[in-house]
Amino acid sequence: MLLSDVAQVYRQEVTHLVLRDNTQRKAMISCNAAAGSNLGDLAAACREKLNPAMNAMGCTVDYAGTIKSREEAEMSLYILGAVVCVLVVLLLASSLGSVRRAMPTLINIPLCLVGGIAAVFLASPDTVASVFSGPYVPPILSVSSLVGFVTVIGFAVRSGLILLNRYRTLEESGMSREDAIRAGSRERVIPIMMTSLTTILGLLPLVWARNQPGGELLAPLAIVQLGGLISATLLNLLVMSATCKLFGRFISPKAS
């Protein structure tokens, strides 16, 4: 009996290294995102196309490396961001006397988020070009960008707290609500503008050096902070004063 009668014998080139994980054979395949693409889209496409085919063959696919670290970091940031928001509300409520009085200061959070999102959009040339021609290319939102969103919220809430405390102090001194808002805005506009302008000037070198080595880490953070600070600073005096005028009970002096 010949061997060919009971088996198929052929020559094939395979790797000389056999890896195992928990007694199961493992093959490692590495790849990088192409120019103009991003790691998140690549991972999503692989999960959509590759996982069903591998599962049908009895294999499992595990994604490690940069994408796994990124997903773990994003989850940690989401959890920490939620915890920070709760702590901010509690601290504001402790400072102002109640959660109800602290709510107007939180109006600055969407104001800074609008600027941060707009900055991420404008900083992506492919995204801007795709709006006018071709299929839409979403901007890349990295872990550094998420960190920028978390940090810029603190700047925005601080500016709102400065204004709200001044409004309440002037109203406690005997001013009417409208006069307190008008005088408090005039008094606090310079400190708020100076603080924000100083931070913005410090972020500009990081934005300009985004194509330099290391810029892929610091530039996304600086871009989000820059856009968030600009929008929060410009809109803070308008939206905060209007909110306090419409909902004056939030800045009324505490009952003795």
Secondary structure, 3 states (H helix, E strand, C coil): CCHHHHCCCCCCCCCCCCEEECCEEECCCCCCCCCCCCHHHHHHHHHHHHHHHHHHCCCCCCCCCHHHHHHHHHHHHHHHHHHHHHHHHHHHHHHHCCHHHHHHHHHHHHHHHHHHHHHHHHCCHHHHHHHHCCCCCCCCCCHHHHHHHHHHHHHHHHHHHHHHHHHHHHHHCCCCHHHHHHHHHHHHHHHHHHHHHHHHHHHHHHHHCCCCCCHHHHHHHHHHHHHHHHHHHHHHHHHHHHHHHHCHHHCCCCCC
